[in-house]
Amino acid sequence: MQDYKTLLVWQKSHALVLDIYKSVSGFPKEEIYNLSSQLKRCATSIPTNIAEGTGRFTQKDFANFLQISLGSAHELEYLLILSNELNFIDKQLFDNLFKQVNEIKAMLISLVKKVRI
């Protein structure tokens, strides 16, 4: 068992959650219970599952929670594409968030491989 707060992937995913929360504040009011809520939920799921996984007793369990985080990162990636195409976020913000998500995805894949060995 380890302290999840020391993991760089958790730190980056936590920072991404904060960025997502700031970003959706400008979404149309009618999206408050739809797209903006979904973005916040799947973004929050990434560091939450990393944290939960570090509290498990086996590497296999930890790897499973990392894979759940990875699934949430893929979901977030799509929702960002949708938000951009609906013009809810501008191109510069989209590029920044998209880059963060893909960096986190790569880190999660690498960590899953390391944990499964």
C-alpha positions as CSV (number, residue, x, y, z in Angstrom):
1,M,0.0,0.0,0.0
2,Q,1.3,3.5,-0.9
3,D,0.3,7.1,-0.5
4,Y,-1.6,8.0,-3.7
5,K,-0.7,11.7,-3.2
6,T,2.9,10.9,-4.1
7,L,2.0,9.4,-7.5
8,L,2.6,11.9,-10.3
9,V,-0.3,10.5,-12.3
10,W,-2.6,11.2,-9.3
11,Q,-1.2,14.8,-9.0
12,K,-1.8,15.5,-12.7
13,S,-5.2,14.0,-12.7
14,H,-6.2,16.0,-9.6
15,A,-5.0,19.2,-11.4
16,L,-7.1,18.2,-14.4
17,V,-10.2,17.8,-12.3
18,L,-9.7,21.4,-11.0
19,D,-9.3,22.6,-14.6
20,I,-12.4,20.8,-15.7
21,Y,-14.4,22.3,-12.9
22,K,-13.2,25.8,-14.0
23,S,-13.9,25.0,-17.6
24,V,-17.5,23.9,-17.2
25,S,-18.5,27.0,-15.3
26,G,-19.0,28.7,-18.7
27,F,-21.2,26.0,-20.2
28,P,-24.9,26.9,-21.0
29,K,-27.2,26.6,-18.0
30,E,-29.2,23.8,-19.6
31,E,-26.1,21.7,-19.6
32,I,-25.6,21.9,-15.8
33,Y,-27.2,18.4,-15.3
34,N,-26.0,17.0,-18.6
35,L,-22.6,17.4,-20.2
36,S,-21.0,19.6,-17.5
37,S,-22.1,17.1,-14.9
38,Q,-20.8,14.2,-16.9
39,L,-17.4,15.9,-17.5
40,K,-17.0,16.5,-13.8
41,R,-18.0,13.0,-12.9
42,C,-15.6,11.2,-15.3
43,A,-12.7,13.6,-14.6
44,T,-13.2,13.1,-10.8
45,S,-13.3,9.3,-11.3
46,I,-9.7,9.3,-12.6
47,P,-7.9,10.4,-9.4
48,T,-10.6,8.8,-7.2
49,N,-9.9,5.3,-8.6
50,I,-6.2,5.8,-8.3
51,A,-6.6,6.7,-4.7
52,E,-8.9,3.8,-4.0
53,G,-6.6,1.4,-5.8
54,T,-3.6,2.3,-3.6
55,G,-5.7,1.3,-0.6
56,R,-6.1,-2.3,-1.9
57,F,-3.9,-5.1,-0.7
58,T,-2.8,-6.6,-3.9
59,Q,-1.1,-5.4,-7.1
60,K,-3.8,-7.0,-9.1
61,D,-6.5,-5.0,-7.4
62,F,-4.5,-1.8,-7.8
63,A,-4.1,-2.5,-11.5
64,N,-7.9,-3.0,-11.9
65,F,-8.5,0.4,-10.3
66,L,-5.9,1.9,-12.6
67,Q,-7.8,0.4,-15.6
68,I,-11.0,2.0,-14.4
69,S,-9.2,5.3,-14.2
70,L,-8.0,4.7,-17.7
71,G,-11.6,4.1,-18.9
72,S,-12.7,7.3,-17.3
73,A,-9.8,9.2,-19.1
74,H,-11.1,7.8,-22.4
75,E,-14.6,8.9,-21.6
76,L,-13.3,12.4,-20.6
77,E,-11.4,12.6,-23.9
78,Y,-14.6,12.0,-25.9
79,L,-16.6,14.5,-23.8
80,L,-14.0,17.1,-24.4
81,I,-14.2,16.5,-28.2
82,L,-18.0,16.9,-27.9
83,S,-17.7,20.0,-25.8
84,N,-15.3,21.5,-28.4
85,E,-17.5,20.6,-31.3
86,L,-20.6,22.1,-29.6
87,N,-18.5,25.3,-29.0
88,F,-18.8,25.1,-25.3
89,I,-15.0,25.4,-24.9
90,D,-12.6,27.2,-27.2
91,K,-9.9,25.6,-29.2
92,Q,-7.0,26.7,-26.9
93,L,-8.7,25.4,-23.8
94,F,-9.7,22.2,-25.6
95,D,-6.0,21.7,-26.8
96,N,-4.8,22.2,-23.2
97,L,-7.3,19.8,-21.6
98,F,-6.9,17.2,-24.4
99,K,-3.1,17.3,-23.9
100,Q,-3.5,16.7,-20.2
101,V,-5.9,13.8,-20.6
102,N,-3.6,12.1,-23.1
103,E,-0.6,12.5,-20.8
104,I,-2.5,11.0,-18.0
105,K,-3.7,8.1,-20.2
106,A,-0.1,7.4,-21.2
107,M,1.0,7.5,-17.5
108,L,-1.8,5.1,-16.5
109,I,-1.0,2.6,-19.2
110,S,2.7,2.7,-18.1
111,L,1.7,2.2,-14.5
112,V,-0.7,-0.6,-15.2
113,K,2.1,-2.4,-17.1
114,K,4.5,-1.8,-14.2
115,V,2.1,-3.0,-11.6
116,R,1.0,-6.1,-13.5
117,I,4.6,-7.4,-13.8
